[in-house]
Amino acid sequence: MQKAENQILIIFGASGDLTKRKLIPALFELYKQNLLPDKFAVLGASRSTLSDDEFRKRADEFLPNNEKLDEFKKKLFYQAVQNNSAEDFKPLKSRLKEITESLGIEKNYIFYLSTPPSLYGIIPKFLTDNGLSTSNKYFRRLIVEKPFGTTLESAKELNIQLLNYFSENQIYRIDHYLGKETVQNMLVTRFSNGIFEPLWNRRYIDRIEITSAESLGVEGRGGYYDHSGALRDMLQNHLLQVVGFVAMEAPVVVEANAIRNEILKVFQSFRPIQENEVSRYVIRGQYTESKIGGQQVVGYRDEPGVDRFSRTETFVALKFFIDNWRWAGVPFYIRTGKKLPTRVTEIVIHFKNVPHNLFGTSSFEHSNNQLIIRIQPDEGILLKFGMKTPGAGFKAQTVNMDFHYSDLADTNVPAAYERLLLDCMQGDATLYARGDAVEAAWKFVQPILTAWETNPEIPIYGYPAGTWGPEDSDKLILHGQWRYPCKNLTNDGLYCEL
């Protein structure tokens, strides 16, 4: 793999949780694999007053002890920065000049906004005011963490703000779900196999189902989550992006704009859900108190920071259609929620039944082939198909054929942030969301949010913590039922690890 050009990564919000848990560990992994540029530095920036040594000592708290750790920490620097005016960024500019000159690093900069969204429009402005956003000789890139707005209007406003200071090809909107190896493998599975692509359409597929379940609750983030909810937090961004990979047409080339153009076409083909149709196509729920493993679990409204009368959804299930030639009439189902039985994210392709059942079984499961693409955990692919049960007669049973990423010996599966950071360093935006696609996704979900806010008669169903959400979500699927996944991908018919 060709190394990226020499550069500096500037992390705004460097004293925050994301930097500690994800960004610095991801960079250290890239360093251990010799994937970072030959000359590279990280400049942490936030309001806190820290020295370089103090910032480096903090790295000891969350990085594993390794023979390369001390050498890696020499690449970490820190600069305190306020966000009140453009003048506050002059010390940052001076520090960048000092680091580039002392280490002989070209003035290629990536600015990572690991900050509250309220600063997404402010920091780029101050960077521009100090001449740091553009260069005729060196690249300047801006990584923006989600949320990319909280409504359609706020998403449009954020895009306008960012484009005032950086061009679209400089902006990298990061969605860590797209950094997962199994999401990327969707393209290879679909477009490199003659056995799948001819079947990947309305003629052979009955429905497509995407589940993203979390066993945890809001975990002390009740104050934040109560202003977000499952639709904004998971479905609008992560899961619709996954739908894009599942449903897109083959790109002309494997290149950022070609792939992102095809994803945008999928979003533009979503059949709109009108406000008066929300109750038919969308089910929302909220977990209630229960016992899980003999332990009493509080309900969502009893979590710290949550309004006692909150109507924020911790579960959402959605049925929708993609109106184009490939997918006309094929229902897509998405569900996501907290306090469900296990942590799992997977895509299930339900193929149509054979036109005539010869083998005397009325079981829906045994007459319906499924391709299951597991994103997490136990990453891999599972194909369910019918085989003859040994013995007399022709009784059929469902068997599994599977592949696990863990079976690839001596193969490192990079964490999502490792892949995405390296891609940005190399200027590859394939796995980053583009502004027009973000707005198209918001356009689809906005009527749902508006209906919930303006129509108090739309119910929010309770579901006991530790169950698979409101029973009413089963009614979305007219013929069949949701797949109830286990933590283990295979042998799910024999035992289920939760």
FENTA-V181007 format. One record per pair of residues at least 12 apart in sequence whose C-alpha atoms are under 8 Angstrom apart, sorted by the first residue. I is the first residue (numbers start at 1). J is the second residue. D is the distance in whole Angstrom. If there is no record, write none. Layout:
i: {I | I}
j: {J | J}
d: {D | D}
//
This chain:
i: {3 | 3 | 3 | 3 | 3 | 4 | 4 | 4 | 4 | 5 | 5 | 5 | 5 | 5 | 6 | 6 | 6 | 6 | 6 | 6 | 6 | 7 | 7 | 7 | 7 | 7 | 7 | 7 | 7 | 7 | 7 | 7 | 8 | 8 | 8 | 8 | 8 | 8 | 8 | 8 | 8 | 9 | 9 | 9 | 9 | 9 | 9 | 9 | 9 | 10 | 10 | 10 | 10 | 10 | 10 | 10 | 10 | 11 | 11 | 11 | 11 | 11 | 11 | 11 | 11 | 12 | 12 | 12 | 12 | 12 | 12 | 12 | 12 | 13 | 13 | 13 | 13 | 13 | 13 | 13 | 14 | 14 | 14 | 14 | 15 | 15 | 15 | 15 | 16 | 18 | 19 | 20 | 20 | 21 | 22 | 23 | 24 | 25 | 25 | 26 | 26 | 26 | 27 | 27 | 28 | 28 | 28 | 29 | 30 | 30 | 31 | 32 | 35 | 36 | 39 | 39 | 39 | 40 | 40 | 41 | 41 | 41 | 42 | 42 | 42 | 43 | 43 | 43 | 43 | 44 | 44 | 44 | 44 | 45 | 45 | 45 | 45 | 46 | 46 | 46 | 46 | 47 | 47 | 47 | 48 | 48 | 49 | 49 | 50 | 50 | 50 | 51 | 51 | 52 | 52 | 52 | 52 | 55 | 55 | 55 | 56 | 56 | 56 | 56 | 59 | 79 | 79 | 79 | 80 | 83 | 83 | 85 | 86 | 86 | 86 | 86 | 86 | 89 | 89 | 89 | 90 | 93 | 93 | 106 | 107 | 107 | 108 | 108 | 108 | 109 | 109 | 109 | 109 | 110 | 110 | 110 | 110 | 110 | 111 | 111 | 111 | 111 | 112 | 112 | 112 | 113 | 113 | 113 | 113 | 114 | 114 | 115 | 117 | 117 | 120 | 120 | 120 | 121 | 121 | 121 | 124 | 124 | 124 | 125 | 128 | 133 | 133 | 134 | 140 | 141 | 141 | 141 | 142 | 142 | 142 | 142 | 143 | 143 | 143 | 143 | 144 | 144 | 144 | 144 | 145 | 145 | 145 | 146 | 146 | 146 | 147 | 148 | 148 | 150 | 150 | 151 | 151 | 152 | 152 | 152 | 152 | 155 | 155 | 155 | 156 | 159 | 168 | 168 | 172 | 172 | 172 | 172 | 172 | 173 | 173 | 173 | 174 | 174 | 174 | 174 | 175 | 175 | 175 | 175 | 175 | 176 | 176 | 176 | 177 | 177 | 178 | 178 | 178 | 178 | 178 | 178 | 179 | 179 | 179 | 179 | 179 | 179 | 180 | 180 | 180 | 181 | 181 | 181 | 181 | 181 | 182 | 182 | 182 | 182 | 182 | 183 | 183 | 183 | 186 | 186 | 187 | 191 | 201 | 201 | 202 | 202 | 202 | 202 | 202 | 204 | 204 | 205 | 205 | 205 | 205 | 205 | 206 | 206 | 206 | 206 | 206 | 207 | 207 | 207 | 207 | 207 | 207 | 207 | 208 | 208 | 208 | 208 | 208 | 208 | 208 | 208 | 209 | 209 | 209 | 209 | 209 | 209 | 209 | 209 | 210 | 210 | 210 | 210 | 210 | 210 | 210 | 210 | 211 | 211 | 211 | 211 | 211 | 211 | 211 | 212 | 212 | 212 | 212 | 212 | 212 | 212 | 212 | 213 | 213 | 213 | 213 | 213 | 213 | 213 | 213 | 213 | 213 | 214 | 214 | 214 | 214 | 214 | 214 | 214 | 214 | 214 | 215 | 215 | 215 | 215 | 215 | 215 | 215 | 216 | 216 | 216 | 216 | 217 | 217 | 217 | 218 | 218 | 218 | 220 | 220 | 220 | 221 | 221 | 222 | 222 | 222 | 222 | 223 | 223 | 223 | 226 | 226 | 226 | 226 | 226 | 227 | 228 | 229 | 229 | 229 | 230 | 230 | 230 | 230 | 230 | 230 | 231 | 231 | 234 | 235 | 235 | 235 | 236 | 236 | 236 | 237 | 237 | 239 | 240 | 241 | 244 | 244 | 244 | 244 | 244 | 245 | 247 | 247 | 248 | 248 | 248 | 248 | 249 | 250 | 255 | 256 | 256 | 256 | 256 | 257 | 257 | 259 | 260 | 260 | 260 | 260 | 263 | 264 | 264 | 264 | 266 | 267 | 267 | 267 | 267 | 268 | 269 | 269 | 269 | 270 | 270 | 270 | 270 | 270 | 271 | 271 | 271 | 271 | 272 | 273 | 273 | 273 | 273 | 274 | 274 | 275 | 275 | 275 | 275 | 276 | 278 | 278 | 279 | 280 | 281 | 281 | 281 | 281 | 282 | 282 | 282 | 282 | 282 | 283 | 283 | 283 | 283 | 283 | 283 | 283 | 284 | 284 | 284 | 284 | 284 | 284 | 284 | 284 | 284 | 285 | 285 | 285 | 285 | 285 | 285 | 285 | 285 | 285 | 285 | 286 | 286 | 286 | 286 | 286 | 286 | 286 | 286 | 286 | 286 | 287 | 287 | 287 | 287 | 287 | 287 | 287 | 287 | 287 | 287 | 287 | 288 | 288 | 288 | 288 | 288 | 288 | 289 | 289 | 290 | 290 | 290 | 291 | 291 | 292 | 292 | 297 | 299 | 300 | 311 | 313 | 314 | 314 | 315 | 315 | 315 | 315 | 315 | 316 | 316 | 316 | 317 | 317 | 317 | 317 | 317 | 318 | 318 | 318 | 318 | 319 | 319 | 319 | 319 | 319 | 320 | 320 | 337 | 339 | 339 | 339 | 340 | 340 | 340 | 340 | 340 | 341 | 341 | 341 | 341 | 342 | 342 | 342 | 343 | 343 | 343 | 344 | 344 | 344 | 344 | 344 | 344 | 344 | 345 | 345 | 345 | 345 | 346 | 346 | 346 | 346 | 346 | 347 | 347 | 347 | 347 | 348 | 348 | 348 | 348 | 348 | 349 | 349 | 349 | 350 | 350 | 350 | 350 | 351 | 351 | 351 | 352 | 352 | 353 | 353 | 353 | 354 | 354 | 359 | 359 | 359 | 360 | 361 | 361 | 364 | 365 | 366 | 366 | 366 | 366 | 366 | 367 | 368 | 369 | 369 | 369 | 369 | 370 | 370 | 370 | 371 | 371 | 374 | 377 | 377 | 378 | 378 | 378 | 378 | 378 | 378 | 379 | 379 | 379 | 379 | 380 | 380 | 380 | 380 | 380 | 381 | 381 | 381 | 382 | 382 | 382 | 382 | 382 | 382 | 383 | 383 | 383 | 384 | 384 | 384 | 384 | 385 | 385 | 385 | 386 | 386 | 387 | 400 | 400 | 402 | 420 | 468 | 486}
j: {35 | 36 | 37 | 38 | 426 | 36 | 37 | 425 | 426 | 37 | 38 | 108 | 425 | 426 | 37 | 38 | 39 | 40 | 105 | 106 | 108 | 37 | 39 | 40 | 41 | 105 | 106 | 107 | 108 | 109 | 110 | 425 | 40 | 41 | 42 | 43 | 105 | 107 | 108 | 109 | 110 | 40 | 41 | 42 | 43 | 109 | 110 | 111 | 112 | 42 | 43 | 44 | 45 | 109 | 110 | 111 | 112 | 42 | 43 | 44 | 45 | 111 | 112 | 113 | 114 | 44 | 45 | 46 | 111 | 112 | 113 | 114 | 115 | 44 | 45 | 46 | 47 | 113 | 114 | 115 | 44 | 45 | 46 | 114 | 44 | 45 | 46 | 48 | 114 | 114 | 114 | 59 | 62 | 62 | 417 | 417 | 59 | 62 | 63 | 415 | 417 | 418 | 418 | 421 | 63 | 69 | 72 | 418 | 418 | 422 | 72 | 68 | 422 | 422 | 103 | 104 | 105 | 75 | 105 | 75 | 76 | 77 | 75 | 76 | 77 | 76 | 77 | 78 | 79 | 76 | 77 | 78 | 79 | 78 | 79 | 80 | 81 | 79 | 80 | 81 | 82 | 80 | 81 | 82 | 80 | 81 | 79 | 80 | 78 | 79 | 80 | 78 | 79 | 76 | 77 | 78 | 79 | 76 | 77 | 78 | 73 | 74 | 76 | 77 | 73 | 91 | 92 | 95 | 92 | 122 | 123 | 126 | 125 | 126 | 127 | 129 | 130 | 126 | 127 | 130 | 130 | 130 | 132 | 138 | 138 | 139 | 138 | 139 | 140 | 138 | 139 | 140 | 141 | 140 | 141 | 142 | 143 | 425 | 140 | 141 | 142 | 143 | 142 | 143 | 144 | 142 | 143 | 144 | 145 | 144 | 145 | 145 | 146 | 147 | 144 | 158 | 162 | 158 | 161 | 162 | 162 | 165 | 166 | 165 | 165 | 165 | 166 | 166 | 170 | 170 | 171 | 172 | 166 | 170 | 171 | 172 | 171 | 172 | 173 | 174 | 171 | 172 | 173 | 174 | 173 | 174 | 175 | 173 | 174 | 175 | 233 | 173 | 438 | 228 | 232 | 442 | 446 | 439 | 442 | 443 | 446 | 438 | 439 | 442 | 439 | 435 | 434 | 435 | 424 | 429 | 432 | 433 | 434 | 432 | 433 | 434 | 420 | 431 | 432 | 433 | 237 | 238 | 431 | 432 | 433 | 416 | 417 | 420 | 238 | 416 | 238 | 241 | 242 | 416 | 431 | 432 | 415 | 416 | 417 | 419 | 420 | 431 | 375 | 415 | 416 | 375 | 413 | 414 | 415 | 416 | 373 | 374 | 375 | 379 | 380 | 242 | 245 | 375 | 245 | 246 | 245 | 250 | 326 | 327 | 326 | 327 | 328 | 329 | 330 | 351 | 352 | 330 | 349 | 350 | 351 | 352 | 330 | 331 | 350 | 351 | 352 | 330 | 331 | 332 | 333 | 349 | 350 | 351 | 330 | 331 | 332 | 333 | 347 | 348 | 349 | 350 | 332 | 333 | 334 | 347 | 348 | 349 | 350 | 482 | 239 | 333 | 334 | 335 | 345 | 346 | 347 | 348 | 334 | 335 | 336 | 344 | 345 | 346 | 347 | 239 | 335 | 336 | 337 | 343 | 344 | 345 | 346 | 335 | 336 | 337 | 338 | 340 | 341 | 342 | 343 | 344 | 345 | 336 | 337 | 338 | 339 | 340 | 341 | 342 | 343 | 344 | 338 | 339 | 340 | 341 | 342 | 343 | 466 | 338 | 339 | 340 | 343 | 300 | 338 | 339 | 300 | 303 | 338 | 303 | 304 | 305 | 304 | 305 | 303 | 304 | 305 | 306 | 304 | 305 | 306 | 305 | 306 | 307 | 310 | 312 | 312 | 312 | 312 | 313 | 314 | 313 | 314 | 315 | 316 | 336 | 337 | 313 | 316 | 336 | 334 | 335 | 336 | 441 | 442 | 445 | 438 | 441 | 334 | 441 | 263 | 262 | 263 | 264 | 266 | 267 | 263 | 266 | 327 | 262 | 263 | 265 | 266 | 262 | 262 | 430 | 428 | 429 | 430 | 431 | 429 | 430 | 430 | 430 | 433 | 434 | 437 | 437 | 436 | 437 | 440 | 322 | 437 | 440 | 441 | 444 | 440 | 322 | 323 | 324 | 320 | 321 | 322 | 323 | 444 | 320 | 321 | 322 | 323 | 444 | 320 | 444 | 447 | 448 | 447 | 448 | 447 | 448 | 450 | 451 | 451 | 448 | 451 | 458 | 476 | 318 | 319 | 320 | 476 | 316 | 317 | 318 | 319 | 448 | 316 | 317 | 318 | 460 | 461 | 472 | 473 | 313 | 314 | 315 | 316 | 317 | 459 | 460 | 461 | 470 | 313 | 314 | 315 | 316 | 460 | 461 | 462 | 463 | 469 | 470 | 300 | 311 | 312 | 313 | 314 | 315 | 460 | 461 | 462 | 463 | 299 | 300 | 314 | 315 | 338 | 339 | 462 | 463 | 464 | 465 | 469 | 300 | 301 | 462 | 463 | 464 | 465 | 464 | 465 | 464 | 465 | 466 | 465 | 466 | 465 | 466 | 465 | 465 | 314 | 460 | 460 | 337 | 338 | 335 | 336 | 337 | 338 | 469 | 335 | 336 | 337 | 333 | 334 | 335 | 336 | 473 | 333 | 334 | 335 | 476 | 331 | 332 | 333 | 334 | 476 | 332 | 333 | 469 | 465 | 466 | 467 | 465 | 466 | 467 | 468 | 469 | 466 | 467 | 468 | 498 | 486 | 487 | 498 | 376 | 377 | 487 | 374 | 375 | 376 | 377 | 485 | 486 | 487 | 374 | 375 | 376 | 377 | 372 | 373 | 374 | 375 | 376 | 372 | 373 | 374 | 375 | 370 | 371 | 372 | 373 | 483 | 370 | 371 | 372 | 368 | 369 | 370 | 371 | 368 | 369 | 370 | 368 | 369 | 367 | 368 | 369 | 367 | 368 | 394 | 395 | 396 | 395 | 395 | 396 | 480 | 398 | 385 | 386 | 396 | 397 | 398 | 386 | 385 | 383 | 384 | 385 | 386 | 383 | 384 | 385 | 383 | 384 | 489 | 487 | 488 | 404 | 405 | 406 | 487 | 488 | 489 | 404 | 405 | 406 | 489 | 402 | 403 | 404 | 405 | 489 | 402 | 403 | 404 | 400 | 401 | 402 | 403 | 489 | 490 | 400 | 401 | 402 | 398 | 399 | 400 | 401 | 398 | 399 | 400 | 398 | 399 | 399 | 490 | 491 | 490 | 432 | 484 | 498}
d: {6 | 7 | 6 | 8 | 8 | 7 | 5 | 6 | 5 | 6 | 8 | 8 | 8 | 7 | 5 | 6 | 5 | 6 | 6 | 6 | 7 | 7 | 7 | 5 | 7 | 6 | 6 | 7 | 5 | 6 | 8 | 8 | 6 | 5 | 6 | 7 | 8 | 7 | 6 | 5 | 6 | 8 | 6 | 5 | 6 | 6 | 5 | 6 | 7 | 6 | 5 | 6 | 7 | 7 | 6 | 5 | 6 | 7 | 6 | 5 | 6 | 6 | 5 | 6 | 7 | 6 | 5 | 6 | 7 | 6 | 5 | 6 | 6 | 7 | 6 | 5 | 8 | 7 | 5 | 5 | 5 | 5 | 6 | 7 | 8 | 8 | 6 | 7 | 8 | 7 | 7 | 7 | 7 | 7 | 7 | 7 | 8 | 7 | 6 | 7 | 6 | 5 | 7 | 8 | 8 | 8 | 7 | 7 | 7 | 8 | 7 | 7 | 8 | 8 | 8 | 8 | 6 | 7 | 7 | 5 | 6 | 7 | 6 | 5 | 6 | 6 | 5 | 5 | 7 | 7 | 6 | 5 | 6 | 6 | 5 | 6 | 6 | 7 | 5 | 5 | 7 | 5 | 5 | 5 | 6 | 8 | 8 | 5 | 7 | 7 | 7 | 6 | 8 | 7 | 5 | 5 | 8 | 8 | 7 | 6 | 6 | 8 | 6 | 8 | 8 | 8 | 6 | 7 | 8 | 8 | 7 | 7 | 8 | 5 | 8 | 6 | 7 | 7 | 7 | 7 | 7 | 7 | 8 | 8 | 6 | 8 | 5 | 5 | 6 | 8 | 6 | 5 | 6 | 6 | 5 | 6 | 7 | 8 | 8 | 6 | 5 | 6 | 6 | 5 | 6 | 8 | 6 | 5 | 6 | 7 | 6 | 8 | 8 | 7 | 8 | 8 | 8 | 7 | 6 | 6 | 7 | 6 | 8 | 6 | 6 | 7 | 7 | 8 | 7 | 5 | 6 | 7 | 8 | 6 | 5 | 6 | 6 | 5 | 6 | 7 | 7 | 6 | 5 | 6 | 6 | 5 | 7 | 7 | 7 | 7 | 8 | 8 | 7 | 8 | 7 | 7 | 7 | 6 | 5 | 6 | 6 | 7 | 6 | 8 | 7 | 6 | 8 | 8 | 7 | 7 | 6 | 7 | 8 | 5 | 5 | 7 | 8 | 8 | 5 | 7 | 8 | 7 | 8 | 6 | 7 | 6 | 6 | 7 | 6 | 7 | 8 | 8 | 8 | 7 | 6 | 7 | 7 | 4 | 7 | 6 | 6 | 7 | 7 | 7 | 5 | 8 | 7 | 7 | 8 | 7 | 8 | 7 | 5 | 7 | 7 | 7 | 8 | 6 | 7 | 7 | 7 | 7 | 5 | 6 | 6 | 5 | 6 | 7 | 6 | 6 | 6 | 7 | 7 | 6 | 4 | 5 | 6 | 8 | 6 | 5 | 5 | 6 | 5 | 6 | 8 | 7 | 5 | 7 | 8 | 7 | 5 | 6 | 7 | 6 | 5 | 6 | 6 | 5 | 6 | 6 | 5 | 7 | 8 | 8 | 8 | 6 | 5 | 7 | 8 | 6 | 5 | 6 | 6 | 5 | 6 | 7 | 5 | 6 | 7 | 8 | 6 | 5 | 7 | 8 | 6 | 4 | 7 | 8 | 5 | 5 | 6 | 6 | 8 | 7 | 5 | 5 | 6 | 8 | 6 | 5 | 6 | 6 | 8 | 6 | 4 | 7 | 6 | 4 | 5 | 6 | 5 | 5 | 7 | 6 | 5 | 8 | 8 | 8 | 5 | 5 | 8 | 8 | 8 | 8 | 7 | 8 | 8 | 7 | 6 | 6 | 5 | 5 | 7 | 4 | 6 | 8 | 6 | 7 | 7 | 6 | 7 | 7 | 6 | 5 | 6 | 6 | 5 | 6 | 6 | 7 | 6 | 8 | 7 | 7 | 8 | 8 | 7 | 6 | 7 | 7 | 8 | 7 | 8 | 7 | 8 | 8 | 5 | 8 | 6 | 7 | 7 | 7 | 8 | 6 | 6 | 8 | 6 | 6 | 8 | 7 | 7 | 5 | 4 | 8 | 8 | 7 | 7 | 7 | 8 | 7 | 8 | 7 | 7 | 5 | 7 | 7 | 7 | 6 | 6 | 8 | 6 | 5 | 5 | 6 | 7 | 6 | 5 | 6 | 7 | 7 | 6 | 6 | 6 | 6 | 8 | 7 | 7 | 7 | 6 | 8 | 5 | 6 | 7 | 5 | 7 | 6 | 7 | 6 | 8 | 6 | 5 | 7 | 7 | 7 | 6 | 5 | 7 | 8 | 6 | 5 | 7 | 8 | 8 | 7 | 6 | 6 | 8 | 5 | 4 | 6 | 8 | 5 | 6 | 8 | 5 | 6 | 5 | 6 | 5 | 4 | 5 | 7 | 7 | 6 | 7 | 8 | 7 | 5 | 5 | 6 | 7 | 6 | 5 | 6 | 6 | 6 | 7 | 8 | 8 | 7 | 6 | 5 | 6 | 5 | 8 | 6 | 8 | 6 | 6 | 5 | 6 | 6 | 6 | 5 | 5 | 7 | 7 | 8 | 7 | 6 | 7 | 7 | 8 | 7 | 7 | 5 | 6 | 7 | 6 | 4 | 6 | 7 | 6 | 6 | 6 | 7 | 6 | 4 | 7 | 6 | 6 | 5 | 6 | 8 | 7 | 6 | 5 | 7 | 7 | 5 | 7 | 7 | 5 | 5 | 7 | 6 | 5 | 5 | 5 | 7 | 5 | 6 | 7 | 6 | 7 | 6 | 5 | 8 | 8 | 7 | 8 | 8 | 6 | 6 | 7 | 8 | 6 | 6 | 5 | 5 | 7 | 7 | 6 | 4 | 5 | 7 | 6 | 5 | 6 | 8 | 7 | 6 | 5 | 6 | 8 | 5 | 5 | 6 | 7 | 6 | 5 | 7 | 6 | 5 | 6 | 6 | 7 | 6 | 5 | 7 | 7 | 8 | 6 | 6 | 6 | 7 | 7 | 7 | 7 | 8 | 8 | 6 | 7 | 6 | 5 | 7 | 7 | 7 | 5 | 5 | 8 | 6 | 5 | 7 | 5 | 6 | 7 | 7 | 8 | 7 | 8 | 8 | 7 | 6 | 6 | 6 | 6 | 8 | 8 | 7 | 5 | 4 | 6 | 8 | 6 | 5 | 7 | 7 | 6 | 4 | 6 | 7 | 7 | 6 | 5 | 6 | 6 | 6 | 5 | 7 | 5 | 6 | 7 | 5 | 6 | 7 | 7 | 8 | 7 | 8 | 8 | 6}
//
